[in-house]
Amino acid sequence: MSETANLSNSASDLLAGYKPPKGSYDELLDSNGRPREHWKRILNDLAGLAPQQRVSATRAAAMLQLEHEVAYITDGAAPRTWHLDTLPLIIAPQDWAKLSSGLTQRAELLNALLADIYGEQSLLKNGQLPAPLVFANPDFIPLCHGHQRRDRFLLQFLAFDVARAPDGSWWVLSQRTEAPAGIGYALEHRLITSRALPNQFNAHNLHRLAGFFRAIAEHFAQIGDQNRSVVLTGGPDQPDYFEHALIGRYLGYPVVESADLTVRDHRVFLKTLEGLERVDLIIRRIASETCDPLELRSAPRRGIAGLLHAARTASVVIANAIGSGVVESDALLSFMPGLCQQLLGQPLELPSIASWWCGQPGERAYVEANLDKLSLRRAFRHRGMLTAGARELQQSDPGLEAREDIEAKLRLRPYDYVGLERMKLSTVPCLDDNGQLTPAPMVMRVYVAATEDGYLVMPGGLVKISAEDVGRDVPVSKDVWVLADRQIPHDTLIRPLRAATLKRSDRDLPSKTADDLFWLGRYFERADGGVRLYRNLFLNLAGETTLGNVPVALSILTGLLVSQGRLTAARGRRAVASGNRAVEHEIWNILFDPDSPDSLGQVLGNVRRTADQVRERLSQDTWRIIDRMTSVPRLRWRTHSVSDAVNTLNDLIEGQSAVNGLIHENMTRGYGWRLLDMGRRIERAKYIIKVMRELMARTDRDVPGVLGLQLELSDSLITYRSRYQTEPQLPAVLDLVLADDSNPRSLIFQLAEMTGHMQVMPLEDLDGHLSEGQKLLVGMNTDILLADVDKLAATVSRGGKRTHLSRLLKRCEEGIDTLTSLIAQTYFSHSVGHRVTGSAIRGTPDDAV
């Protein structure tokens, strides 16, 4: 049943300034300028809000976008958000039924066309499909010809850009079959719009999106019922990575990169902490040509060697199939009616925008004669999601504007170009910055997915509006509300898709994710150690240390920087010779010089990049603090003096402490947390060793203030004072920072924590004996426990070196370096073979790879 309502006087006032352009179909008003029936309810609701309230709803949506990090990356730039207009596009049931039927048919057609191109090629043989449309298309991959299939779907997921002609009929403007983008944004827009306009959302009888996603999940579950399913992404730098993570989170599949997967014996495996786990389904979000460096054009360190062969033998299902981009070319649009009749035996329900492929003499002549009336496009060019608004679809591609250049290109390679009609697209109402309605041309992206019952159209979509059409500097998007002609139960997008199997372990943690967590812990601790070091050096130079005005020699301060690798020995000597200001200048340059590898910007940038890789495993509170803490561009202008620098460093220490506290309190004690903490302990141990070697392993450092500086850098000064209530003395300081297992900043405490982690890691007790890593930790622990701190302090060589202490520190440093290599080799690189897991192949003779 249709939604009916009378239009209020205030709604009439709201429409007073709304003037759609003549000659185009307007979604809101009919040809007589009256609101369409299905829009009246939301118009009355909007009119009941003051303009400021409508603006507030838009601002609330923008805040939710920022909070949810709904962003898109373009041309390697920083992530950017687009403007979400909270007023949705509303579509009547009868309109949607026709559109849905036409898109379902077109999905079947494209799937059949792709199967023929990589199968019998009957269309090419009988001339119904011109050969250049396939063989001149760089998305055609001959190596995919004749590959086996598990079911009838090569295209598991499709997207179509559609719009209305002036008479209100739907037309297909483009089709996306390679790795269609945008569904995650459509899902997020639905969640945001429903929160920004909750009363209006609940008042309408709308089709919900949950059923569509549940049907996808059930279909994928049938494909990958024996083993694991994954979402394959190009990483956080990929333009639509946000939605890759969203899809993975919603379907319950790990989001992996090429380095996480490997092919052994024509089968695909996920590298996990326990070894290799069989993969049955890959939801592909990377370009076909980057999938396999062995047979395709993958860039270095991209793709999975052997993946194409695994797909050909049907040992893994890839959605969408490699090479599926061959059927998304604009040049195919004019051939769709004939192909539909040939492949499906039925007329094409939904027309395409009028197009003329220049590979045919007659069509080329028409394009040349009508260049001023047509948009000229490259037939085989990939187009980004953000560049597909109404204005962009009406324009020629860049470089195809000059007539003389076009004619030369058409003579040389006519099959590379296609002319498209410049349609007058329908307009949709948008809320401007004053809360008033303004019309703008729109394009709608609609999504279709394969299910057990055939193709299913998502009852919603993503409206895209060019920035110039609404006077903004970023594109505008909208949610799509599809009204139902029957009562729709309130479904939820967060209801579980399948019964959860209880588990309290993350043994299937992908190796790359584990590696990223390990390095995140290391980078966190490097940042923490560096910030504490710089702060104490500044305080010593300014005479503001908590030990009072006990000066520490400049040579010792610069020696610390040299020992940590922050400064060369030659620069350190020159700075000492020039006095305090020169040393301060060197520290200042290290801290704030963007070209310095040890600057705050570089160190915190490493934290940010690594945290971004594992963002799905960090809480929102943790991410907010990391985001604030790593916003390094503003650090330089905040600091004009030593006092400013110290305040900035204090802020960073507070942020790091907050992150460490949240990680400690909120992360479950799985292998991911253990590896993150292991990374922290390794870096803290190395930091402790370097500082001790510089300040306590040499007798020329036995000067006032040095032991106090050691306690400050070890964050152990308060503990020492409360315990001894005297000036720092070498044996007592050594005991506290080296061998006191109750001090969380001591070396033995780090070793004890690492020992505890290694005892429960999955590959440390395979044969019932201590692993090599455990043996190293036991040896280092034993060395420190048996050490006599009085002898360590008293045994001095002729050269002034505390030999026993230096040897102990050296053994520990070498042991930690070896342990780091063992962890990487065992859990991240899989250079040592381990037993393959996965119920489908467990117990077979070739389980061990």
N, C-alpha and C positions, 0 to 999 in steps of 0.2 A: 504494500500500500504506500502511496506517496505521502510525503510530509506536507501538511496543509496548515496554513496560518494566514490571518489577515495582517496586512501591513499597517503598522502604527504610524501616527503622525510624525513621531520623532524619527522613524526609519525613512519616511519620505523626505524629511529635512536632510538626513544623512546622504541621500542620493541626489540632492539638489545640484551638487557640483560635479557629479560623476558623468562624464561625457565620453563614451567610447568613440573611436574613429569610425567614420562611415565606410561602408563596404566590407566590414569584417564582422565575424560572428562574435558576440560578446557572451561570456559564460553567465553573467549576472542578469543582464537585461535582454528582453526579446526585441524583435524588430520594431515593436511599437513603443519601446522605451519603458516597458513595465517589467518589474522583477519577475524572474521565473519562479514558479511555485515552490520548488525545492530550496530556494534561497531565502524565503521569507522569514523562517524561524530564526536563523542566525542573524539576519538583518535586524529584526526586532531586538534580539539580545544585544547586539553591538550598539544599537541606537539607545538602549537603556543604560549604557556606560558613558560616562563623561569622556571627552577626547583624551584627557590626561590618563584615565584608566586604561584606554586602549593602547596608549603609548607605553604605559607601565607593563602591560602584558607582553609587548614586544621586547621591552628591556629585560623582563624576567626570562623570556626565551633566550635572549642573547647571553645572559648570565649562565643559564643551564648549558648552553653550547660550550661556553668556556670551561665550565665545571666538568663536563663530560669529554672535553678535548675533542670536539667534533671539528676536525681540521682536514685540510687537503694541501698537499705539497705540490708546487708547480715549478718546473725547471730548476730543481735543486735549491729553491729558496726556502725560507723558513715556513713552517706550517701556517696556513691562513684559514680563517673561518669565513664562511659566506653568511650573508644576512638571511635569517629565517623570518619570513612573514607569517605571523601567527594566524592570519585569516586563511583558512584552507580553501582549496578548490573543492566544490561540492558537485557530485555527479549523480544524476537521477538513475534509478534502477534500469529503466529501459535503454538508456544510453550505454550504460556499462555492459549490459548483456550483449549488445551488438559488438562492442569493442572486444569484449572477452572472447567471444566466439571467433572473431576474425583473427585475433592474435594466437589463439590455440591452433587454428588451422595453419597459420604461417609458421609456427614453431614446428609442427609436424612436417611441413614442406621443407624447411631448412634442414631438418634432421635427415629427411629422405635424400635431399640434394647432396648433403655432405657424404652420406653413405654411398651414393652413386659415384661421386668424384673419387673417393678412395677405394671404391669397389669395382663394379662392372664397367663404369664409365660409358654407359649406354647413351647418355645425353651428348657426350662428346662425339661418340661414334656416328650418331645419326644427325649431328649438326644442330641440334636444338640448343646446345650450349656452345657458343664460339670458343675455340681453343685458347685464344689469348686471355679470356676471362679467368682461366685456370692457370695456364702455364706462364703467363706474364705476371701473375700475382705473387709477390714475395711471400705471402702467407701460405701458399701451396707448398706442402712438404712431400715430395715424391716418396720418401722413405716410409711414409705412413700408409702407402698403398697396400691393400690386401691384408691389413692387420685383423686379427680375430677380435670378437666382441663377446662380452658376457650376456648382454641384453640388447634390446633394439635401440637404445639411446646412445648416440655419440654426443649429443648436446643435452647436458643435464640442466643447463641454466642459460637463459637468454634474456635480453633486454631489447625493448623497442622504443624509439623516440616517435611519438605520435602528436598530431595537432589537428585542429578542425579547419576545414575549408570555410569560405564565407557562407555556404549553405548549411553549415552545421554538421556535415558528414566528417567522419574520422579518416585521416590519411596517415600512412606510415612514412616517416621522413628518413629513418635509418634503422638498421638492425645490428645488434651487438651479439656476437657469438664467441669471441676469443676468450675474454675474461671480463664479463660485463661488470661495470662498476656502478655503485650508487645504492645498492639495496640496504647496506648498513646505515647509510644516511637517511633513507626513507624510514627505516625502522626507528632510528633515533629521533627523527622529526615527529613521528607519531607519538612517541613518549613525551617529548617536550611540549608539543601542541596540546596534548591532553592535560598536561599539568598547568600550562599557561591559560587555557580556556576550559577549566574542568566542568563548569555548569553547561556550557554549550556542547561539549563533547558527550556528556552523559545524556543530554536531552535528545540527541539524534539517534535514530535506529540505524547504526552503521555496521557494515561488515568489519569484523576484526581481523587482524593480521596473524593471530596466533595459529589458526588452523592451517594457513599456508605454510608457515615454518614447520609446523608439526608434520605435515605431509612430506615435506622435504626430508626431515630427519628420519622418518619411518622408511622412506625409500632408500636413503643412504645406509640405514641400519641393515636393510636387507642385503645390500651390496657388500658391506664390510662386516658381516655378522660373525665371521670367524676370528678376524684379527683387527688391527687398529686402523682407524681412519684419521687423516690429518688434513690441515689447511696449509698449503704450500705458498709462502709469501716471499717476496724479494727483500723483506726487511723493513725497518722503520723509515727508511728513506724513500720507500715507494709511495707514490702520490696518495693512494687510498688505503694506506696501512691501517688507519683507524678502523675501517670496516672489516678488514681481515681479522683483526683481534676480536671485533664484535661478533662476527660469524662464528669464530672458533669458540668464544665463550658461550654463545647461545646454544650451539650444537653440542658442546662438550668435547670438542676435538682440540688437540694441541696445535698451536700455530707454529710451524717449523719453517726453517730456511733450507736451502739446498745442502748446506753442510751437515744438517741433521739426518739426512737420508743417504743410504748407500744401496747399491745393487750387487747382490751375490747370487750367482747361479740363476740369472734371469728373474730374480725376485727382489722386491724392494723391502728394505728394512729401515726401521727407525733406530738411531743410535741412542741407547738409554744408559743409565748408570750401570745396569746389570749386564749390558751387552746389546745384542741386536734383537729387535722385536719386529715381527712380520707386519707389513702394511698392505691392506687390501684396497683402500680407497684414498685417492689424493684429490682434494678440492683445489684445483690449480688456480692461483691468482698471479701467475707470472706469464710472460709472453712465451708462446710455443718455441720460438727460436732460441730461447735461453734455457730450455729444459735439459739439454743433454750435450755437454761439451765434446763427447765422443763422436757424435754424428751430426750435430747441428752447429749453430754459430754462437754458442754461449761465450760470454765474456769470461776472462780469467776468474776463477774461484766462484763461478756461477754454474748452476745446473748440476744434475746428478748423472755421472757417467753410466751408461747402460740403461737409462730410464726408457728411451724410445723402444729398445728391444723388449723390455719387460712389458710395455704397453702393447706392442705388436702381438705378443704371445698371450695376452689377456691374463697375465698373472697379477696385474694390478689394474684397477679401473681409475681413469683420470677424468675428472669432470672440470671443464670440458675437455674432450679429446684433443691431443696435440694436433695442430694443424687446422683447427676448427675456424680460424679467422679467415679462411679462404672464402666463406660464404657471407661475409658481412660487408663486402664491397658495395659502394653506391652504384657501381656499374651494373649490378644484378637486378636493380629495382625494376627496370623496364621489362625484364624477362620473366618476372614472377608469375603473371597470368598464364603464360604458355607452359611454364614448368609445373604449375599447380595442376593444370589439366592433364599433363603427361604423367606426373608422379602420383597424384592423389585421385585423378579422375573426377575432379569437381572444379567449378569456377572459383576464382579467388574472391573471397568475401570482402576483404579490406584492401582498398587500392593503395598503391604507392604514390608518392609525389611524382609528377611527370618528369621523366629523365630521358636523356639522349646520350648513349654511349658512343664516343667518337671512334671506336674501332670499326664501326659500320659506315660506309661511304655516305649514305643518305643522311644519317644522323649527324655525321661530322659536318656536312654541308649546311644542315639546319642550324647547328650550333654556331658556325662561322657567320651565318647570316643574321643571327639574333643574339650576338654577344652582349648587346646593351640591355637585353631583356632577361638574360639567364645568369645563373651563378655557375661559374666554371670551377669544378673541383678535380683534384687528383683522385683517380679512381681507386688507388690502393693505399691511401694514406690513413694511418691510425689517428684517431681524434680523441683528445682528452674529454673527460666528463664535464669539466667546467666551461669548455668552449663550445657548448652545444645549446646555447640559448637561442631564442628566435632570431636575434640580430645576426649572430654568427652563422646560423644555418641559411640565411638569406644572402650572405656575402660570398664572393669568390675567395678561393684560397690565396694566401699571401704569395706575391710574385706572379699572379695571373691577372693583373689589372691592365697592363699595357697591351693594346690590340696587336701591334706588330710582333711583340714577343709571343703572344698566344698563337698567332698564325704560324710562326716558325716552329713552335713546339708541337702543334697539331700535325704539321707535315712530317716531323721527325718521328714522333711516337704517339700517334693518334689514340691508340688503345689505353694510354695512361690517363685519359681525361674523360670526364662526363659532365654534361650540362644539366642543370636542374632548374625547374620552374621556380620563380620567386612568388611563392604563395602569400596571400594576405592572411596571416594566421589569426586565430581567435585571440581575444583579449580576456584577461581575468582581473578582478578587483584586487588591489594591493593597499595596505595601510601605509600612508606616508608618515613623516616624522611628526605631523600635527594630529595624527589619529583620524585623518580623513581618507576617503576612498579615491583611488586613481586607477585607471585601466592601463594594462601593459600586455604586449603580445607574449604568449607563453608556448612552451614546448613541454610535454609530459613524458617522462620515462616510465614505462610499465615493465614489470618483470614476470617471466614465465619460467616454471620449473617442472622437471620430470617427476612424476610420482608413480605409485603402483598402478593407478587408474589412468595413466596418460598425463598429458601436459595440463598444468593448472596455472591460472593467472592470479597473481597476487591482487587482492581487492584493495588497491591503493596505488601509490606511486610517488614520484618525485617531480614536482613542477619546477622548471628552470626558467628564469627570466634574466635577460641580459642586463648588466649593470647600467648601461646607457639608457635603457628604456624606462628606468625609474629614477634616474639622476643620482646613482650611487657609484662608489668606486669599487664595489665588490658585487658579484652576482647575487641574485636573490633566489631563494628556494621556498617551496610551500609543501605542506602535507596535502594529501588527497583523501577526501572522505567520500566513500561510496555508500549511498543510501541503499537500504534493503527493502524489498517488497514483502518481506515476512519478518516476524519477530526474531531478532538475533540475540542469543544468550550472551551475557557478558563473559567473554573469555579473557584469559590473561596471558601475557607474553612470558611470564616468569613461571608458569606451571611446568613441572618437570615433563620432559618429552618421553622419558621411559623410566621404568623403575630403577632406582639407583642401587648398585651393588655396594654394600658396605665395605669400606677400606680405610685403613689408617696408615698408609704408607704411600710414598711417591717414588716407588722403585722404577716406574716407567717414565721418570723425568727425562726429557730429551737431553742428550749430552751437551748440545750447544747452550741450552738454557742453564744447565748446571755450570758450564764454563763461564757464562755471563754472570751468574750469581757469585761464583768464586772470585771473578775479577771485580765485581761490584764491591765485595768486601775488601779487596785489596786497595781499590781506589779510594774507598771511604777512609781507610786507615792511613793511606798516604796523605790524603788531604788533612786529616786530623793531626798527624805528626808534623806535617809541614807548617800548618797554621800555628800550632803550639810553639814550634821552633822559632818562626818569624816573630811571634808576639814577644817571646822572652828575649830575643836579641834586641828588638826595639826598646823594650823596657830597660835592659841593661845599658844600652847606649844613652838612654835618657835619665839613668840613675833612679828609676822608679820601681825597682824590683821589690818584692815583698820581703826580701832579706835585708832591706835597708840600703844605704849607700855603700855597698861593698862592690867596688869596681872589678870587672873581669877584663883581663887583658884583651886588647883588640885582636891579637894573634890567635887567641883561643876562640873568640867569636867567629872569626873568619875560618879558622880550622874546622869548626862545626859545619859550616857551609860547604867547605871542600870535602869533608868526609861523607856528607850526604849527596855529593855529586851536583850541588847547586852552583858551585863556583869553581873555576880552575885555580890551581895553586899559584900560578903567575899573577892572575888578577887579584887574588887574595893578598899576596905579598905587596903588590903596588898599593892596594887600598890601605893596608896597615901602615905603610910608610907615609901615607898622606894624612892619616889621622881619622878621628871620629866621623867627620862629615863624609869622607870618602867611603868608609865602611857602610855608613847609613845609606849613602847613594847607591852602593852596590845592592844592598838588601832591597831598597826601594825599586830598583830596576828589575830584580828577580821577581818581586811580588807583582808588579803592575805592567811590566813590558809584555805586550801581547805576543811578541815573537819569542819570548823566553819559554823553553819547554817546561820550566818549573814555575811559571807564573800562576797566580790564582785562577786566571781565566783558563789556562790549559788544564790544570789539575781538576778544577771543578767541571770543566767541559768533559773530561773523561768520566767523571761521576755521572753527569747528566746523560751522556750517550749510552753508557752501560745500563743505567737505570731504565732508560727508554726501551732497551731490549727486553727487559723482564718486568715491564710495567704491570702486566696482568697479575703479577705475584706480589705487588706492593699495594698497601691500603691507600685509600684516597688521602688520608691525613699524612701518611708518609710521603706520598708523591707531592702534595702541596708544599711541604717543607723543603723537599729536594728542589722543586721548581723555584721557590723563593731563594733558597741558598745558592743555587747555581746560576742565578740571573746576573752573570758577571759583567755585562756591559756597563752597569751603573757603579761598579766598584771604584773605577778610577776617579770619576768626578766627585765621589764622596770623600776622597782622601787628599788633604792639602798639607797635612802636618803629621808628625809622629803620633800625636794624640788621636787624630782622625784614623790613622792606620790601625792603631791599637783598638779603637772602638769597632772598626770594621772586622778585625780579627776576632774580637770578643763575640760579635754577632754570629760569625761563622762557627765558632766553637759551640755556641748555644744551639745553633741549628743542627750541627753534627751530633750533639748530645741528644737532642730531641729525636732525630732519626734513629740513632742507636737504641734509644729507649723504646720507640715504637716497634722497631724490628724485634727487640728482645721480648717485648710483652705480647705482641700480636701475631708473629709468624709461628705457624705450627712447627713442631720440632721434627720436620722431615729432612730428607737428604738435601733439599734445596737450602734450608736454613743452615744446616751443618756446613755445607760448602761455603756459603756466604761468611759464616763465622770463622771457618778455617782460613779463608782469605784474609780476614781481619787479623787473626792471630799470627799468621805468617808475617804480614807486613809489620805488625807491632813488634814481634820478636826481632826482626831485622833492624828496625829503628832503634830498639833498646841496645842491641849489640853495637851498632855504629856509634851511638852516643857514648856508651861505656868505654869503647876502645879509644875514643877521642879524649874523654875527660878523666878516665881513671886508670887506663892501662899504661900511662906514661908518667914518670916522676916529674917531668918538667911542667905538668899540669897541677902539681901540688901547691897551689897558690890560693889566697883568700877568694872566696866567692864561687870557686869551681864546683865544689861538692853541693853547694846550695843550688847552683844552676842545674846540676845533674838531677837533683830532687824535683826541681821545678819542671824540667823537661819530661820527667817520669810521672808527673802529677802525683808525687808522693811526699810533698813537703809537709802537709798537715799531719799525715800519718807519722812521719819521723818526729816531728815536734811533740805530738801528744804522747809518743812512746818513750822518747829519750829526754826531752826537755833540756837539750844542750845543743851546742853548735855541732854541725855535721862533722862526723869522724869517718874515715875511710872504711874500716871494717863494718861498722854499723850500716853505712850507706850501701856497701856492697851486699850485705845480707838482705837488705830491704828490696833492692831493685834486681837482685840476681836470684836469690834462693828462698825468699819468703813466699810460700805457696798460698798465703792468705791475702797477698797484695795483688789485685787484678792488673797492676801495671808492671809486675815482675816478670822476668824471663821464664822462670820455672812455671808460673801460672799459665803462660801461653802454651808451653809444652804440655802441661797437664790437660788443658782444654782440648788441644789437638789430639792427644791420646784418647780422650773420651769420644771424640768424633770418629776417629779411625776405627775404634772398636766395634762400631755399629754400621759402618759403611758396607754396602752389599758384597763387595769383592775382596774383603780383607780376611775372610776365614774359609776360603773354598776347600782347603785341604786339612783344616783343623790346626794349622800352625800359624805363628805370627807372620804377617806379611812383611815385605821389605820396609814399607813405611812405618809399621808398628815397631819393627826392630830399631829403626833409626831413632824414633821418639823415646823408646825405652833406654837406648844408649845415652842420648843427651840428658834425659832426666837423671839417670844414674850418675853421670859425670858431675852434674850440679849438686845432687844430694850428697855425694861423697867428698865434695870440695870443702876444704877448710878455708873460710874467708880470711882468717888471720894470716895464713900462709899466702893466699892469693894477694893480699895487700902488702906483705912483707918481702916476698921473693922478687928481687930486682936484678936485672942483668947489668953488665958494665955500661951498656949503652943507655941505661935509664928506663928500660922497659920492664914492666911486671910480667915476667915470662909465663908463669903458670896461668895468670888471668888471660893473657893474650892468646895462649894456646887453647884454653877452654873456649874463649869466644870464637876463635877461628873454627874449632871443631863444630860448634853449634851452628855457625853461619853456613859452613859447607853442608852440614846435615839438613838444614832447612832448605837450602837450594836443591839438594837431591830429593827431598821429600816433595817439593813443588813439582819437579819433573816427573816423579812417580805418579802423583795425582793426575797430572795432565795426561800421561801415557795411559793410565788405567781407566780413567773415566771420561776423558774428552776426545782423545785422538783415536781410540780403538785400534792402536797399532799392535796390541797384543790380542790374539783371538780369545773369545769367550764363548760360552755356550749360548746358542740362539734360543730365545724364548718365544712363546706364542703357541696356543693350543693346537693350531692347525698342523704344525709341523714338528711338535715336540715328540721326541722318541724316534724320529727317522734317522737313518745312518748319516745323513749329511747335516745334522743339527750343528755340529761344531764347524765354524767357519773362521 
